[in-house]
Amino acid sequence: MDVMTETDREFWRGVLVAGGFTAIPRWTFDPAAGTAEHEAKVSDDLVTALRRLAFELDVPFSSVLLAAHAKVLSGLSGERQVTTGYIGGSGLGPLPCRVTTEARSWRELVLDTDRVETQLLSHADFPVDELRRELGVTGPEFETVFDSNGVDGDLGEDTVLRLGITQRRDELVLRLRYRTEVLDADGAARIAGYHLRALELIVADLDAEHRQQSLLSDEERLLRDTVRRFWKGDGNQVGGL
């Protein structure tokens, strides 16, 4: 086994052994089996600002989008270390991608995510499924998938939500494909909104402390605050959103 293959093996062994399955909430009142889609357009001004930011940080545009996705998963799960499936490049994925949101600022989160994405891509050609069988790793590793290619694709057997980034003519679109036994249309729209909100916060102030900022809409924040006052809670955010 050559040095590069051994390095690849050790990288993926660390990822597989560490585990860290990240589940998202089950937001539906009618969990009927099936799939559906939700699309959300990213405003032209936001796209321009995001591309400028990626250029200034010297990171791929996909790293900024992946950082926002990690932030949303962290908020939904209440965990700072999250795992998503990753699709990027020709014929790549989905591969398990572990991202930490421990960083203080949005800038640090984007740069940390870029390092993770770069490392994953450098080891992407290794036969991960063969190593998984060799190590006896069973069960799903992730239930969400981030697709930076935006290529149309079916949900995997264990995937409940797939986020595709699609360039459609002059528009950038977030496309969510999801299982209706897990999410309803409102739940999918909320999750799309959290992604847009994360992207807006990133460009608004790169050095802001992202854990101090909420991804909730104004309506959701009002409802949350009303419930807190009713129950006289301690002010903790459920799930970190």
Buried (B, 14 or more C-beta within 10 A) or exposed (E): EEEEEEEBBEBBBEBBEEEEBBBBBEBBEEBEEEEEEBBBBBEEEBBEBBEEBBEEBEBBBBBBBBBBBBBBBBBBBEBBBBBBBBBBEEEBBBBBBBBBBEBEBBBBBBBBBBEBBEEBBEBBEBEBEEBBEEEEBEEBBBBBBBBBBBEEBEBBEEBBBBBBBBEEEEEBBBBBBBBBBBBBEEBBBBBBBBBBBBBBBBBEEBEBEBBEBBBBBEEBBEEBEEEBEEEEEEEEBEBBB
